[in-house]
Structures are given as C-alpha cells and as structure tokens.
Amino acid sequence: MTTKNQIILDKDYLNINEAAMYMGCTPTGFRKMAKSFDIPSAKVPGGRIIYRRDDLFKLNEQYFTAPAIRLAQAI
C-alpha cells in the first residue's frame, strides 16, 4: 500500500508542487509563471528549488486581485 505525502501550505517555504497548489495551477504552469513574473526562489542542498509563501502572496495580491468595478445605472 502506498501513501501520499501530505501537502502543507501554511509553512514559510514551499517546494514547486506546494507553490503550484498554493497558486492554483500545475507545477508546469507554475514554472512558466515563476519565469514570467521573476518570482524569487532559492536552491537548497539537493538541488531543490523553494519559494517563499510571502512572495507568492504578494504576487497574488498584485496581479490576481481584480479591482472593484462600478456599473452605471441604466436610465
């Protein structure tokens, strides 16, 4: 019987799979997003790349929060 690793998203540093889940996309899509938006990352021993959750939160706030829209009333 195999067990899946739990993904915990409330820690300070996330690996690629956790970061992708946090951002709501696939790991491949997240890699493209990280390159396009130049998301800061760090390489840890073993060659893994990690991302700071605060940086991902700021990216969400900056790019994915739609401004309030006011619709004019029809006359």
Summary of the structure (lengths in Angstrom):
residues: 75
radius of gyration: 16.7
end to end distance: 65.9
largest distance: 65.9
contacts: 141
relative contact order: 0.17
helix: 39%
strand: 12%
